[in-house]
Amino acid sequence: MNGELFPPLEGEREALGPCAFVLRGFALPYVDELLTAISDLERNAPFRHMVTPGGFSMSVALTNCGALGWTTDKRGYRYTEIDPDSGKPWPTMPPAFDRLAREAACAAGFPDFRPDACLVNRYRPGARLSLHQDKNERDYDAPIVSVSLGMSAVFLFGGHERGDKALKVPLHHGDVAVWGGEDRLRYHGVMPIKDHPHFLLGSQRINFTFRKAG
């Protein structure tokens, strides 16, 4: 894929829809702070493979920070204030996370974004995320801000029906995707990750998505 061999230029804003964009390389100035914060987060709320309501273990490992954290088990999908594994509140959202989320949202045309939840996903080779809508949040007026670190991925960005054709968008280390407004409830996912180790993170992709959930 040409997008993998020749990544778009840093600083480019690539439109995926009327209110959906990829901000190429936007997170690169934050990388050192982000990686330190992720290490701290993992010590306090380790990554885990959650179970879907259908009883399947997710291929993507997940943890959370912020006032609310997204969880899933056989009872369903939901946000909670408490980490069900530890019985303690989710770790506070690191300042660098919050700053990046607000600045990226503003750059995409959403100046008043105030995230209260951050889902942190760790993809190993072969991990994928099937097409879905983000519908567990109370505030659909707020955008989703999604940051990519480590190995590249192919982001699927579909329509408002599951069967709609999806764009295949390469996402590279430091890219930030933002979608909201009329694009907020579009189906999206991630194709199985190929094992092309990243010089900094090796054979993993770290992705974190910011939401206004409460």
VOPAGU-2260 file (C-alpha; in pm, 1 decimal, decimal comma):
REM VOPAGU-2260
SITE   aa  ch    i         X         Y         Z
SITE  MET   A    0       0,0       0,0       0,0
SITE  ASN   A    1     142,4     333,9    -102,0
SITE  GLY   A    2      24,5     491,2     222,3
SITE  GLU   A    3     250,5     254,7     416,4
SITE  LEU   A    4     554,4     303,4     192,6
SITE  PHE   A    5     518,0     679,9     163,0
SITE  PRO   A    6     333,9     818,6     467,7
SITE  PRO   A    7     159,3    1155,3     423,9
SITE  LEU   A    8     356,3    1459,0     528,3
SITE  GLU   A    9     358,0    1559,5     893,4
SITE  GLY   A   10     120,3    1847,3     956,9
SITE  GLU   A   11    -121,7    1750,1     679,5
SITE  ARG   A   12    -494,4    1751,1     763,9
SITE  GLU   A   13    -663,6    1476,1     564,4
SITE  ALA   A   14   -1044,1    1487,0     537,5
SITE  LEU   A   15   -1236,7    1160,1     580,2
SITE  GLY   A   16   -1575,9    1329,0     586,6
SITE  PRO   A   17   -1736,5    1670,0     648,0
SITE  CYS   A   18   -1646,5    1654,3    1019,5
SITE  ALA   A   19   -1378,7    1383,9    1021,1
SITE  PHE   A   20   -1004,5    1431,2     975,6
SITE  VAL   A   21    -666,1    1267,8    1020,6
SITE  LEU   A   22    -406,5    1508,4    1158,9
SITE  ARG   A   23     -81,5    1361,7    1031,3
SITE  GLY   A   24     198,0    1356,4    1290,0
SITE  PHE   A   25       4,0    1579,4    1528,9
SITE  ALA   A   26     103,6    1375,8    1837,4
SITE  LEU   A   27     477,2    1354,3    1759,8
SITE  PRO   A   28     576,0    1649,6    1985,0
SITE  TYR   A   29     402,0    1471,4    2276,7
SITE  VAL   A   30     551,1    1123,6    2232,8
SITE  ASP   A   31     798,6    1124,9    2523,1
SITE  GLU   A   32     533,1    1248,9    2766,4
SITE  LEU   A   33     276,4    1004,1    2632,5
SITE  LEU   A   34     500,4     698,7    2666,3
SITE  THR   A   35     595,6     790,0    3023,0
SITE  ALA   A   36     228,9     836,4    3109,3
SITE  ILE   A   37     133,8     502,7    2950,1
SITE  SER   A   38     397,6     321,6    3159,3
SITE  ASP   A   39     259,0     482,5    3476,2
SITE  LEU   A   40     -95,7     396,5    3372,8
SITE  GLU   A   41     -10,5      32,1    3307,0
SITE  ARG   A   42     137,1      -6,0    3655,5
SITE  ASN   A   43    -185,5     119,5    3815,0
SITE  ALA   A   44    -442,1     -27,7    3574,8
SITE  PRO   A   45    -280,0    -309,0    3371,8
SITE  PHE   A   46    -389,2    -391,0    3018,3
SITE  ARG   A   47    -641,3    -674,3    3003,3
SITE  HIS   A   48    -837,6    -864,8    2736,6
SITE  MET   A   49   -1198,4    -788,0    2818,2
SITE  VAL   A   50   -1485,7   -1023,5    2738,1
SITE  THR   A   51   -1770,3    -916,2    2509,0
SITE  PRO   A   52   -2137,9    -976,0    2594,4
SITE  GLY   A   53   -2121,8   -1270,8    2353,1
SITE  GLY   A   54   -1852,1   -1432,8    2566,3
SITE  PHE   A   55   -1558,1   -1367,6    2331,5
SITE  SER   A   56   -1222,9   -1237,3    2456,1
SITE  MET   A   57   -1116,2    -924,2    2269,5
SITE  SER   A   58    -792,8    -954,6    2069,4
SITE  VAL   A   59    -704,8    -597,9    2169,0
SITE  ALA   A   60    -581,8    -542,8    2526,1
SITE  LEU   A   61    -739,3    -243,1    2696,9
SITE  THR   A   62    -712,3     -13,2    2996,9
SITE  ASN   A   63    -850,2     331,5    3084,7
SITE  CYS   A   64    -777,7     661,4    3251,1
SITE  GLY   A   65    -996,3     957,0    3337,2
SITE  ALA   A   66   -1312,3     999,0    3542,6
SITE  LEU   A   67   -1481,8     718,5    3348,2
SITE  GLY   A   68   -1351,4     398,8    3191,8
SITE  TRP   A   69   -1510,0     179,1    2926,0
SITE  THR   A   70   -1562,6    -184,8    3017,0
SITE  THR   A   71   -1729,8    -489,2    2870,3
SITE  ASP   A   72   -1829,9    -828,7    3004,2
SITE  LYS   A   73   -2117,7   -1071,4    2961,9
SITE  ARG   A   74   -2352,4    -810,0    3113,4
SITE  GLY   A   75   -2281,7    -560,5    2834,7
SITE  TYR   A   76   -2085,5    -250,5    2737,6
SITE  ARG   A   77   -2073,9      46,0    2975,5
SITE  TYR   A   78   -1866,7     317,3    3142,1
SITE  THR   A   79   -1773,0     288,6    3508,4
SITE  GLU   A   80   -1597,0     509,1    3761,4
SITE  ILE   A   81   -1427,0     204,2    3913,6
SITE  ASP   A   82   -1179,5     -38,0    3756,7
SITE  PRO   A   83   -1358,3    -372,7    3800,2
SITE  ASP   A   84   -1024,9    -556,8    3830,1
SITE  SER   A   85    -884,5    -348,2    4116,4
SITE  GLY   A   86   -1198,0    -205,0    4275,2
SITE  LYS   A   87   -1032,2     139,6    4265,5
SITE  PRO   A   88   -1107,1     449,6    4056,0
SITE  TRP   A   89    -943,3     456,1    3714,6
SITE  PRO   A   90    -614,4     650,8    3711,1
SITE  THR   A   91    -643,2    1024,6    3658,9
SITE  MET   A   92    -601,7    1135,9    3299,1
SITE  PRO   A   93    -240,7    1258,9    3257,3
SITE  PRO   A   94    -207,0    1630,8    3172,9
SITE  ALA   A   95     -29,1    1550,9    2843,8
SITE  PHE   A   96    -322,7    1330,7    2737,3
SITE  ASP   A   97    -576,9    1600,6    2815,6
SITE  ARG   A   98    -374,0    1872,4    2643,0
SITE  LEU   A   99    -323,1    1665,1    2327,8
SITE  ALA   A  100    -691,5    1572,2    2309,9
SITE  ARG   A  101    -809,3    1932,0    2339,5
SITE  GLU   A  102    -555,3    2069,5    2092,4
SITE  ALA   A  103    -625,9    1799,7    1834,4
SITE  ALA   A  104   -1000,7    1850,1    1866,0
SITE  CYS   A  105    -955,9    2224,9    1823,0
SITE  ALA   A  106    -740,6    2170,5    1511,9
SITE  ALA   A  107   -1023,1    1960,6    1365,9
SITE  GLY   A  108   -1288,8    2223,7    1435,5
SITE  PHE   A  109   -1411,8    2120,2    1782,4
SITE  PRO   A  110   -1277,8    2394,2    2014,9
SITE  ASP   A  111   -1481,3    2310,9    2327,0
SITE  PHE   A  112   -1390,6    1943,2    2372,3
SITE  ARG   A  113   -1346,0    1839,2    2735,6
SITE  PRO   A  114   -1274,4    1463,9    2757,2
SITE  ASP   A  115   -1362,9    1270,7    3070,9
SITE  ALA   A  116   -1266,0     923,2    2944,1
SITE  CYS   A  117    -965,7     777,8    2763,4
SITE  LEU   A  118    -956,4     419,4    2638,7
SITE  VAL   A  119    -603,3     290,8    2583,6
SITE  ASN   A  120    -572,1      -7,7    2347,8
SITE  ARG   A  121    -267,3    -224,7    2285,4
SITE  TYR   A  122    -258,4    -413,9    1955,5
SITE  ARG   A  123     -20,7    -702,6    1897,8
SITE  PRO   A  124      27,8    -853,9    1549,4
SITE  GLY   A  125    -298,6   -1004,7    1430,7
SITE  ALA   A  126    -519,0    -803,1    1667,9
SITE  ARG   A  127    -813,2    -626,2    1507,7
SITE  LEU   A  128   -1122,2    -425,8    1593,5
SITE  SER   A  129   -1443,3    -507,2    1409,8
SITE  LEU   A  130   -1667,6    -236,3    1268,0
SITE  HIS   A  131   -1871,7     -70,2    1539,9
SITE  GLN   A  132   -2028,0     259,2    1647,4
SITE  ASP   A  133   -1933,3     444,8    1966,2
SITE  LYS   A  134   -2277,1     467,6    2127,1
SITE  ASN   A  135   -2215,4     419,5    2500,3
SITE  GLU   A  136   -2144,1     791,1    2554,1
SITE  ARG   A  137   -2414,4    1031,1    2669,3
SITE  ASP   A  138   -2286,7    1326,1    2465,8
SITE  TYR   A  139   -2290,7    1268,2    2089,5
SITE  ASP   A  140   -2216,3    1636,1    2030,8
SITE  ALA   A  141   -1855,7    1583,1    2144,4
SITE  PRO   A  142   -1607,0    1430,8    1897,5
SITE  ILE   A  143   -1391,8    1120,3    1927,2
SITE  VAL   A  144   -1015,6    1186,7    1929,8
SITE  SER   A  145    -798,7     882,4    1848,8
SITE  VAL   A  146    -416,7     880,6    1878,0
SITE  SER   A  147    -186,8     622,6    1713,7
SITE  LEU   A  148     160,0     524,9    1839,4
SITE  GLY   A  149     391,3     244,1    1730,1
SITE  MET   A  150     318,6       9,6    1440,5
SITE  SER   A  151     104,6     134,3    1154,1
SITE  ALA   A  152    -255,5      23,3    1115,1
SITE  VAL   A  153    -530,0      37,9     854,8
SITE  PHE   A  154    -827,3     227,5     998,4
SITE  LEU   A  155   -1168,1     139,5     855,9
SITE  PHE   A  156   -1402,6     438,5     840,9
SITE  GLY   A  157   -1746,8     342,9     717,3
SITE  GLY   A  158   -2090,8     495,2     696,6
SITE  HIS   A  159   -2392,8     506,8     924,2
SITE  GLU   A  160   -2498,0     151,8     833,2
SITE  ARG   A  161   -2282,2    -152,2     905,7
SITE  GLY   A  162   -2295,7    -260,9     541,9
SITE  ASP   A  163   -2175,3      72,6     401,8
SITE  LYS   A  164   -1842,0      64,7     221,8
SITE  ALA   A  165   -1554,5     168,7     447,7
SITE  LEU   A  166   -1254,5     382,5     364,1
SITE  LYS   A  167    -919,7     213,5     433,1
SITE  VAL   A  168    -699,5     477,6     594,3
SITE  PRO   A  169    -335,2     404,9     691,9
SITE  LEU   A  170    -253,7     544,5    1035,8
SITE  HIS   A  171     108,8     587,4    1137,8
SITE  HIS   A  172     300,9     670,5    1455,2
SITE  GLY   A  173     190,8    1014,4    1575,6
SITE  ASP   A  174    -125,8    1044,4    1365,0
SITE  VAL   A  175    -446,6    1163,4    1529,1
SITE  ALA   A  176    -793,7    1092,1    1389,7
SITE  VAL   A  177   -1084,6    1313,9    1495,2
SITE  TRP   A  178   -1448,8    1266,5    1401,7
SITE  GLY   A  179   -1765,6    1431,4    1526,4
SITE  GLY   A  180   -2072,4    1624,1    1412,1
SITE  GLU   A  181   -2254,5    1443,0    1131,9
SITE  ASP   A  182   -1972,3    1185,3    1121,3
SITE  ARG   A  183   -1984,5    1105,9    1494,6
SITE  LEU   A  184   -2179,5     777,7    1465,6
SITE  ARG   A  185   -2009,8     635,0    1159,1
SITE  TYR   A  186   -1898,1     272,8    1183,0
SITE  HIS   A  187   -1524,0     228,2    1222,5
SITE  GLY   A  188   -1269,0     -40,1    1303,9
SITE  VAL   A  189    -910,6    -158,5    1253,7
SITE  MET   A  190    -789,3    -430,1    1017,1
SITE  PRO   A  191    -562,8    -705,6    1158,9
SITE  ILE   A  192    -229,2    -552,0    1252,5
SITE  LYS   A  193      69,5    -664,3    1045,6
SITE  ASP   A  194     396,7    -735,3    1223,3
SITE  HIS   A  195     616,7    -451,5    1101,3
SITE  PRO   A  196     797,7    -356,6    1426,1
SITE  HIS   A  197     825,9      11,3    1509,9
SITE  PHE   A  198    1172,0     140,5    1602,0
SITE  LEU   A  199    1043,0     280,6    1931,8
SITE  LEU   A  200     765,5      43,6    2040,5
SITE  GLY   A  201     854,4    -280,9    1866,6
SITE  SER   A  202     573,8    -519,2    1767,9
SITE  GLN   A  203     286,6    -326,0    1915,4
SITE  ARG   A  204      52,1     -42,3    1838,8
SITE  ILE   A  205     -78,8     176,1    2119,8
SITE  ASN   A  206    -399,6     361,7    2043,4
SITE  PHE   A  207    -592,4     580,7    2281,6
SITE  THR   A  208    -929,5     738,5    2219,6
SITE  PHE   A  209   -1071,2    1031,5    2409,7
SITE  ARG   A  210   -1444,4    1075,9    2463,5
SITE  LYS   A  211   -1693,3    1286,9    2654,5
SITE  ALA   A  212   -1876,2     995,8    2810,3
SITE  GLY   A  213   -2062,3    1135,9    3109,5
